[in-house]
Amino acid sequence: MLLALDAGNSNITIGAFEGERLAARWRLRTVIEQTADEFGVLLRNLFSLSGLDLAAVDGVIVSSVVPPLDAALAAMSEKYFHRPAMFVTHSTDTGLKIGYENPSEVGADRIVNSVAAFHKHLGPCVVVDLGTAITFDVVSASGRYLGGLICAGIGISVEALFAKTARLPMVEFREPENLIGSNTVASMQAGLYYGAIGMIDGILERLIEHLGPNTKLVATGGQAHMITRGSRFLKEVDDDLTLEGLYLIWERNRT
């Protein structure tokens, strides 16, 4: 069994693979202070509640954009699974050619998402990951990671409006009932929702012009389903894209 972990700035997504099948999937809050033992206890409880055998894990792979967590995750793998974890980096053999000027700057999650998208859809393709940041990752038809765009995430925009204004409240990000809000909260929710969609569609329109009409578009991340309901271009959501990318990289490197 393969244990795959994607450590992001807001959440840690965990998957357990039995062969090619994703047997279980969990999402935890990212807590920087979490220790190796706390991760071990959490995983033991999650596996037990899902009827899975923790002792069956014979491989651990991690993509992380939170360096303070790396030592605890590495220690957890050694202590509870008696094996080193594979951490995905720009130098990992993923099958993609990294076209970034400085490959070490590319986040592991962006590489992993691109691997899965190209494996499933070939290229050219664009992955839109709606997490703490909204990232657009572009893979060419020949399997070259070209780079992408990084924008402020929706949660960041919500917090900025609250923190930088005197009278605007903290609001929940949700799909508004109406385009035109009739009160402050509804106006903020409409602005956040349609503002995000307008930004995403505007960028995708330019990317399609640049890459060609056959470009495959796929969304992943926490707000993906909500955004795709209003987007003109973004229609497909793949919730498990990152975990599937980790599985593919593990299979490529396990020997």
VOBA-1610 file (N, C-alpha, C; in pm, whole numbers, padded with zeros to 5 digits, always signed):
BEGIN
Met+00084-00119+00000Met+00000+00000+00000Met+00087+00124+00000Leu+00048+00224-00079Leu+00122+00349-00088Leu+00049+00457-00009Leu+00123+00528+00076Leu+00072+00645+00147Leu+00122+00769+00076Ala+00031+00851+00027Ala+00066+00973-00046Ala+00016+01094+00033Leu+00103+01193+00051Leu+00068+01312+00127Leu+00104+01436+00047Asp+00010+01529+00038Asp+00035+01659-00025Asp+00017+01766+00080Ala+00128+01825+00124Ala+00125+01926+00230Ala+00118+02064+00168Gly+00000+02127+00180Gly-00019+02262+00129Gly-00024+02363+00241Asn-00036+02489+00204Asn-00034+02595+00304Asn-00157+02594+00394Ser-00270+02547+00344Ser-00393+02545+00423Ser-00432+02406+00468Asn-00409+02306+00382Asn-00452+02170+00411Asn-00346+02068+00372Ile-00351+01953+00438Ile-00272+01837+00399Ile-00369+01732+00347Thr-00352+01694+00222Thr-00436+01590+00162Thr-00360+01458+00167Ile-00428+01355+00212Ile-00365+01225+00233Ile-00443+01120+00155Gly-00372+01032+00087Gly-00436+00925+00014Gly-00368+00792+00041Ala-00446+00685+00045Ala-00394+00549+00060Ala-00431+00472-00066Phe-00328+00423-00136Phe-00349+00349-00260Phe-00328+00200-00237Glu-00425+00121-00278Glu-00410-00024-00285Glu-00393-00059-00432Gly-00269-00082-00474Gly-00243-00092-00616Gly-00272+00043-00680Glu-00346+00043-00791Glu-00381+00167-00859Glu-00502+00235-00797Arg-00572+00165-00710Arg-00698+00217-00656Arg-00673+00307-00535Leu-00734+00426-00538Leu-00729+00515-00424Leu-00832+00465-00323Ala-00784+00396-00222Ala-00873+00330-00127Ala-00934+00426-00026Ala-00864+00534+00006Ala-00915+00630+00103Ala-00846+00764+00080Arg-00917+00868+00116Arg-00867+01004+00096Arg-00912+01088+00213Trp-00819+01166+00271Trp-00853+01252+00385Trp-00791+01390+00365Arg-00852+01488+00430Arg-00798+01625+00425Arg-00791+01679+00567Leu-00671+01722+00608Leu-00648+01778+00741Leu-00601+01922+00729Arg-00625+02000+00833Arg-00569+02135+00837Arg-00418+02128+00850Thr-00349+02219+00785Thr-00204+02228+00801Thr-00172+02296+00933Val-00103+02225+01019Val-00060+02279+01148Val+00091+02270+01152Ile+00156+02384+01145Ile+00302+02388+01133Ile+00369+02317+01250Glu+00308+02327+01369Glu+00371+02273+01491Glu+00351+02122+01507Gln+00282+02057+01414Gln+00254+01914+01427Gln+00383+01833+01433Thr+00390+01740+01527Thr+00509+01657+01543Thr+00495+01525+01467Ala+00607+01453+01457Ala+00605+01324+01390Ala+00509+01228+01460Asp+00508+01229+01592Asp+00419+01140+01666Asp+00272+01178+01647Glu+00245+01307+01641Glu+00106+01350+01617Glu+00059+01305+01479Phe+00146+01318+01379Phe+00110+01266+01246Phe+00087+01116+01252Gly+00172+01045+01325Gly+00157+00900+01335Gly+00024+00860+01399Val-00014+00929+01507Val-00141+00900+01575Val-00259+00931+01483Leu-00253+01045+01414Leu-00361+01081+01322Leu-00378+00976+01213Leu-00267+00934+01155Leu-00275+00834+01048Leu-00327+00701+01100Arg-00283+00660+01219Arg-00332+00535+01277Arg-00484+00540+01294Asn-00535+00653+01344Asn-00680+00666+01364Asn-00755+00669+01232Leu-00700+00742+01133Leu-00767+00750+01003Leu-00773+00613+00937Phe-00663+00540+00941Phe-00661+00407+00881Phe-00758+00315+00953Ser-00761+00321+01085Ser-00849+00235+01163Ser-00995+00263+01131Leu-01033+00391+01125Leu-01172+00427+01097Leu-01214+00385+00956Ser-01117+00377+00864Ser-01148+00339+00726Ser-01132+00189+00701Gly-01098+00114+00808Gly-01082-00030+00794Gly-00958-00070+00716Leu-00853+00014+00720Leu-00729-00016+00648Leu-00620-00053+00747Asp-00525-00131+00700Asp-00416-00180+00784Asp-00294-00091+00767Leu-00258-00019+00871Leu-00142+00070+00865Leu-00014-00007+00836Ala-00007-00130+00883Ala+00113-00211+00863Ala+00132-00251+00717Ala+00028-00235+00635Ala+00038-00273+00495Ala+00108-00167+00410Val+00132-00050+00468Val+00198+00057+00393Val+00344+00018+00367Asp+00381+00013+00240Asp+00519-00021+00205Asp+00586+00089+00123Gly+00523+00205+00117Gly+00583+00318+00048Gly+00518+00448+00093Val+00597+00555+00101Val+00547+00686+00141Val+00605+00789+00046Ile+00519+00871-00013Ile+00562+00978-00103Ile+00497+01108-00060Val+00572+01217-00066Val+00526+01347-00015Val+00556+01456-00117Ser+00457+01541-00140Ser+00482+01670-00205Ser+00450+01776-00101Ser+00542+01869-00084Ser+00526+01968+00023Ser+00570+02105-00025Val+00488+02206+00007Val+00527+02345-00015Val+00538+02417+00120Val+00547+02337+00227Val+00558+02391+00363Val+00686+02334+00426Pro+00802+02395+00399Pro+00928+02339+00449Pro+00933+02309+00598Pro+00869+02389+00687Pro+00875+02356+00829Pro+00813+02221+00865Leu+00728+02166+00776Leu+00665+02037+00803Leu+00751+01919+00757Asp+00849+01944+00672Asp+00919+01835+00606Asp+00991+01743+00704Ala+01054+01801+00804Ala+01129+01718+00900Ala+01035+01626+00978Ala+00919+01679+01019Ala+00824+01597+01094Ala+00768+01485+01006Leu+00737+01515+00879Leu+00685+01412+00789Leu+00791+01305+00761Ala+00916+01348+00745Ala+01023+01251+00722Ala+01043+01161+00844Ala+01040+01221+00963Ala+01057+01143+01086Ala+00939+01049+01108Met+00819+01094+01075Met+00700+01009+01088Met+00712+00885+01000Ser+00760+00903+00878Ser+00774+00790+00787Ser+00875+00689+00840Glu+00986+00739+00892Glu+01089+00650+00946Glu+01040+00575+01070Lys+00970+00646+01158Lys+00932+00587+01286Lys+00813+00493+01274Tyr+00714+00530+01194Tyr+00590+00452+01191Tyr+00582+00356+01073Phe+00663+00379+00968Phe+00658+00290+00852Phe+00795+00229+00821His+00896+00268+00898His+01029+00207+00891His+01088+00216+00751Arg+01068+00330+00688Arg+01123+00353+00555Arg+01129+00504+00529Pro+01223+00548+00448Pro+01229+00691+00417Pro+01117+00731+00322Ala+01067+00850+00341Ala+00966+00904+00249Ala+01036+00960+00126Met+00973+00945+00009Met+01021+01010-00111Met+00956+01149-00119Phe+01039+01253-00118Phe+00990+01389-00133Phe+01008+01433-00278Val+00900+01476-00340Val+00905+01519-00479Val+00972+01656-00487Thr+01071+01669-00574Thr+01137+01796-00600Thr+01152+01814-00751His+01211+01926-00790His+01232+01952-00933His+01326+01850-00995Ser+01409+01784-00914Ser+01505+01688-00967Ser+01451+01546-00970Thr+01331+01523-00918Thr+01270+01390-00923Thr+01236+01354-01068Asp+01256+01228-01103Asp+01220+01182-01237Asp+01068+01171-01245Thr+01007+01267-01312Thr+00861+01270-01325Thr+00814+01241-01466Gly+00905+01241-01561Gly+00867+01223-01701Gly+00841+01353-01773Leu+00831+01463-01698Leu+00813+01595-01759Leu+00947+01667-01766Lys+00965+01743-01871Lys+01081+01832-01881Lys+01041+01967-01819Ile+01118+02013-01722Ile+01085+02137-01652Ile+01145+02254-01729Gly+01058+02342-01777Gly+01102+02455-01857Gly+01119+02585-01780Tyr+01110+02578-01648Tyr+01129+02698-01564Tyr+01274+02743-01573Glu+01297+02875-01567Glu+01434+02927-01568Glu+01515+02870-01453Asn+01455+02865-01334Asn+01517+02802-01218Asn+01423+02692-01170Pro+01447+02567-01211Pro+01354+02458-01179Pro+01329+02441-01029Ser+01423+02479-00944Ser+01405+02461-00800Ser+01295+02551-00744Glu+01252+02651-00821Glu+01146+02741-00775Glu+01006+02682-00794Val+00995+02577-00872Val+00862+02521-00901Val+00813+02442-00780Gly+00694+02474-00731Gly+00637+02401-00618Gly+00611+02256-00653Ala+00635+02168-00556Ala+00616+02025-00580Ala+00472+01993-00621Asp+00376+02065-00562Asp+00236+02038-00597Asp+00207+02072-00743Arg+00272+02176-00794Arg+00251+02214-00934Arg+00308+02108-01028Ile+00422+02053-00991Ile+00482+01946-01072Ile+00392+01823-01071Val+00345+01786-00952Val+00263+01666-00937Val+00132+01679-01013Asn+00066+01794-01001Asn-00058+01817-01076Asn-00035+01805-01226Ser+00075+01861-01273Ser+00105+01859-01416Ser+00131+01718-01466Val+00199+01638-01385Val+00225+01498-01421Val+00092+01424-01441Ala+00002+01439-01346Ala-00126+01369-01355Ala-00209+01419-01474Ala-00212+01549-01494Ala-00293+01605-01604Ala-00241+01558-01739Phe-00108+01559-01755Phe-00052+01517-01884Phe-00073+01368-01906His-00062+01289-01799His-00085+01145-01810His-00229+01115-01853Lys-00324+01191-01801Lys-00465+01163-01828Lys-00516+01227-01956His-00461+01344-01992His-00518+01420-02103His-00420+01451-02214Leu-00293+01420-02195Leu-00186+01461-02286Leu-00185+01614-02294Gly-00119+01667-02393Gly-00107+01812-02397Gly-00152+01867-02531Pro-00162+01998-02538Pro-00136+02093-02429Pro-00248+02090-02326Cys-00211+02114-02201Cys-00312+02116-02096Cys-00276+02222-01992Val-00380+02267-01922Val-00364+02368-01817Val-00436+02317-01693Val-00365+02318-01580Val-00424+02283-01451Val-00447+02411-01373Val-00570+02431-01328Val-00602+02544-01241Val-00626+02489-01101Asp-00537+02522-01010Asp-00545+02472-00872Asp-00593+02585-00783Leu-00714+02568-00728Leu-00775+02672-00646Leu-00750+02642-00499Gly-00633+02682-00452Gly-00595+02663-00313Gly-00571+02796-00245Thr-00473+02800-00155Thr-00438+02926-00089Thr-00402+03029-00194Ala-00325+02988-00294Ala-00304+03068-00415Ala-00379+02999-00529Ile-00412+03073-00634Ile-00469+03015-00754Ile-00356+03005-00855Thr-00321+02882-00892Thr-00211+02862-00984Thr-00261+02804-01116Phe-00197+02845-01223Phe-00222+02794-01357Phe-00092+02729-01403Asp-00096+02600-01431Asp+00024+02528-01474Asp+00002+02473-01614Val+00102+02496-01700Val+00087+02470-01843Val+00186+02363-01887Val+00135+02261-01955Val+00219+02155-02011Val+00196+02152-02161Ser+00305+02146-02237Ser+00296+02147-02383Ser+00257+02011-02437Ala+00232+02005-02565Ala+00195+01879-02630Ala+00307+01777-02623Ser+00432+01823-02609Ser+00546+01732-02604Ser+00582+01691-02462Gly+00503+01733-02362Gly+00530+01694-02224Gly+00632+01782-02156Arg+00639+01907-02194Arg+00729+02003-02131Arg+00649+02094-02039Tyr+00692+02102-01913Tyr+00628+02194-01820Tyr+00678+02335-01852Leu+00588+02419-01904Leu+00628+02550-01954Leu+00634+02656-01844Gly+00562+02633-01735Gly+00549+02733-01628Gly+00403+02764-01607Gly+00373+02886-01569Gly+00233+02920-01547Gly+00215+03058-01488Leu+00108+03070-01412Leu+00074+03197-01347Leu+00035+03168-01203Ile+00064+03262-01114Ile+00027+03251-00973Ile-00050+03375-00934Cys-00170+03354-00880Cys-00256+03465-00840Cys-00297+03448-00693Ala-00342+03558-00633Ala-00392+03550-00496Ala-00514+03459-00489Gly-00518+03373-00389Gly-00632+03284-00372Gly-00754+03356-00320Ile-00867+03290-00328Ile-00994+03352-00287Ile-00993+03381-00137Gly-00940+03288-00058Gly-00933+03311+00086Gly-00849+03433+00121Ile-00740+03452+00048Ile-00655+03569+00070Ile-00732+03697+00040Ser-00811+03695-00067Ser-00891+03813-00103Ser-00995+03844+00004Val-01058+03741+00058Val-01156+03762+00166Val-01089+03826+00287Glu-00975+03772+00327Glu-00903+03825+00444Glu-00854+03967+00420Ala-00810+03997+00298Ala-00760+04130+00267Ala-00871+04235+00277Leu-00988+04203+00225Leu-01100+04298+00234Leu-01135+04328+00378Phe-01134+04227+00463Phe-01166+04246+00604Phe-01056+04323+00676Ala-00931+04290+00648Ala-00819+04348+00721Ala-00789+04491+00679Lys-00813+04523+00552Lys-00771+04653+00499Lys-00883+04755+00488Thr-01001+04721+00534Thr-01112+04818+00531Thr-01169+04832+00671Ala-01227+04947+00697Ala-01276+04976+00832Ala-01414+04919+00858Arg-01495+04906+00753Arg-01635+04872+00777Arg-01681+04742+00711Leu-01597+04682+00631Leu-01639+04558+00565Leu-01616+04439+00656Pro-01717+04351+00668Pro-01705+04236+00759Pro-01632+04120+00694Met-01596+04023+00776Met-01546+03895+00725Met-01666+03815+00674Val-01658+03765+00552Val-01771+03694+00493Val-01728+03553+00452Glu-01826+03467+00437Glu-01804+03332+00385Glu-01803+03338+00233Phe-01705+03272+00173Phe-01704+03266+00027Phe-01807+03164-00018Arg-01901+03209-00097Arg-02005+03120-00146Arg-02059+03174-00278Glu-02129+03087-00351Glu-02191+03129-00476Glu-02310+03219-00446Pro-02310+03343-00498Pro-02418+03436-00462Pro-02550+03401-00529Glu-02658+03444-00466Glu-02790+03421-00524Glu-02814+03513-00642Asn-02758+03634-00637Asn-02781+03732-00742Asn-02648+03796-00783Leu-02642+03841-00907Leu-02525+03913-00954Leu-02506+04043-00878Ile-02617+04114-00855Ile-02611+04244-00789Ile-02652+04226-00643Gly-02559+04248-00552Gly-02590+04233-00411Gly-02674+04348-00358Ser-02773+04316-00273Ser-02861+04420-00217Ser-02824+04456-00073Asn-02713+04400-00023Asn-02660+04439+00107Asn-02509+04419+00102Thr-02441+04461+00208Thr-02295+04459+00204Thr-02239+04319+00190Val-02291+04225+00268Val-02240+04087+00261Val-02265+04027+00123Ala-02386+04044+00070Ala-02417+03989-00062Ala-02333+04055-00170Ser-02307+04186-00156Ser-02225+04256-00254Ser-02081+04205-00251Met-02029+04179-00132Met-01893+04125-00120Met-01885+03984-00178Gln-01984+03902-00148Gln-01983+03764-00198Gln-01993+03761-00350Ala-02076+03849-00407Ala-02087+03856-00552Ala-01957+03904-00615Gly-01895+04005-00552Gly-01770+04055-00605Gly-01658+03953-00598Leu-01651+03880-00487Leu-01547+03778-00472Leu-01568+03664-00572Tyr-01692+03620-00585Tyr-01721+03505-00672Tyr-01701+03541-00819Tyr-01768+03646-00865Tyr-01758+03681-01007Tyr-01624+03745-01040Gly-01562+03806-00941Gly-01427+03857-00963Gly-01328+03745-00987Ala-01339+03638-00907Ala-01250+03522-00925Ala-01275+03456-01061Ile-01402+03437-01095Ile-01434+03374-01224Ile-01386+03461-01340Gly-01406+03593-01330Gly-01361+03682-01437Gly-01210+03675-01456Met-01136+03671-01345Met-00991+03661-01353Met-00949+03528-01415Ile-01010+03420-01369Ile-00975+03287-01420Ile-01009+03275-01568Asp-01129+03317-01606Asp-01168+03306-01747Asp-01083+03396-01836Gly-01048+03513-01786Gly-00964+03603-01865Gly-00827+03543-01893Ile-00768+03481-01793Ile-00637+03418-01811Ile-00650+03296-01903Leu-00754+03214-01881Leu-00770+03095-01964Leu-00795+03132-02111Glu-00868+03238-02136Glu-00892+03282-02274Glu-00759+03313-02344Arg-00670+03381-02272Arg-00540+03413-02329Arg-00454+03287-02348Leu-00462+03195-02251Leu-00384+03072-02264Leu-00432+02987-02382Ile-00562+02981-02403Ile-00616+02905-02516Ile-00571+02968-02648Glu-00572+03101-02654Glu-00523+03170-02774Glu-00376+03136-02799His-00300+03124-02692His-00156+03099-02704His-00126+02954-02738Leu-00199+02860-02675Leu-00169+02718-02688Leu-00249+02649-02798Gly-00363+02705-02832Gly-00446+02645-02935Gly-00580+02597-02881Pro-00680+02579-02970Pro-00816+02546-02927Pro-00832+02408-02867Asn-00735+02320-02888Asn-00746+02184-02835Asn-00687+02171-02695Thr-00657+02282-02632Thr-00599+02280-02498Thr-00699+02222-02398Lys-00654+02125-02320Lys-00739+02063-02218Lys-00726+02142-02088Leu-00839+02171-02026Leu-00843+02249-01902Leu-00900+02163-01790Val-00833+02162-01675Val-00882+02085-01562Val-00861+02165-01434Ala-00958+02159-01344Ala-00952+02231-01217Ala-00938+02133-01103Thr-00871+02177-00999Thr-00861+02099-00875Thr-00852+02197-00760Gly-00862+02145-00637Gly-00854+02233-00521Gly-00989+02259-00457Gly-00985+02325-00343Gly-01102+02338-00256Gly-01224+02403-00317Gln-01206+02511-00394Gln-01322+02583-00449Gln-01350+02549-00595Ala-01290+02439-00645Ala-01300+02409-00787Ala-01444+02388-00834His-01523+02314-00758His-01660+02285-00802His-01744+02413-00810Met-01726+02501-00712Met-01803+02624-00712Met-01765+02714-00831Ile-01638+02722-00860Ile-01591+02809-00968Ile-01632+02754-01104Thr-01624+02624-01123Thr-01658+02568-01254Thr-01805+02586-01289Arg-01890+02601-01190Arg-02032+02623-01219Arg-02056+02758-01288Gly-01966+02853-01269Gly-01985+02984-01330Gly-01887+03016-01441Ser-01785+02932-01461Ser-01682+02962-01559Ser-01727+02929-01701Arg-01682+03009-01796Arg-01710+02983-01937Arg-01618+02877-01994Phe-01500+02860-01937Phe-01401+02770-01994Phe-01372+02648-01906Leu-01375+02668-01777Leu-01333+02563-01684Leu-01453+02479-01645Lys-01459+02355-01693Lys-01576+02270-01671Lys-01544+02139-01600Glu-01420+02093-01609Glu-01385+01963-01552Glu-01312+01980-01419Val-01358+01907-01318Val-01294+01907-01186Val-01237+01769-01159Asp-01113+01767-01111Asp-01049+01640-01072Asp-01000+01656-00929Asp-01080+01609-00835Asp-01047+01626-00693Asp-00920+01553-00652Asp-00890+01443-00719Asp-00778+01359-00677Asp-00656+01374-00767Leu-00650+01482-00841Leu-00541+01500-00938Leu-00404+01494-00870Thr-00388+01562-00757Thr-00258+01566-00691Thr-00219+01428-00639Leu-00312+01360-00575Leu-00281+01227-00524Leu-00247+01130-00637Glu-00320+01140-00747Glu-00291+01051-00860Glu-00155+01082-00920Gly-00117+01210-00921Gly+00016+01246-00967Gly+00124+01188-00879Leu+00102+01189-00747Leu+00198+01128-00655Leu+00211+00978-00681Tyr+00100+00913-00705Tyr+00104+00769-00734Tyr+00186+00742-00861Leu+00164+00822-00965Leu+00235+00802-01091Leu+00386+00822-01074Ile+00423+00923-00997Ile+00566+00950-00974Ile+00628+00837-00892Trp+00552+00787-00793Trp+00603+00675-00713Trp+00627+00553-00802Glu+00532+00520-00886Glu+00545+00404-00973Glu+00664+00420-01067Arg+00690+00540-01111Arg+00800+00565-01204Arg+00935+00549-01135Asn+00941+00575-01005Asn+01068+00579-00935Asn+01089+00464-00837Arg+00992+00380-00815Arg+00999+00283-00707Arg+01110+00181-00724Thr+01148+00152-00849Thr+01252+00051-00871Thr+01390+00107-00846
//
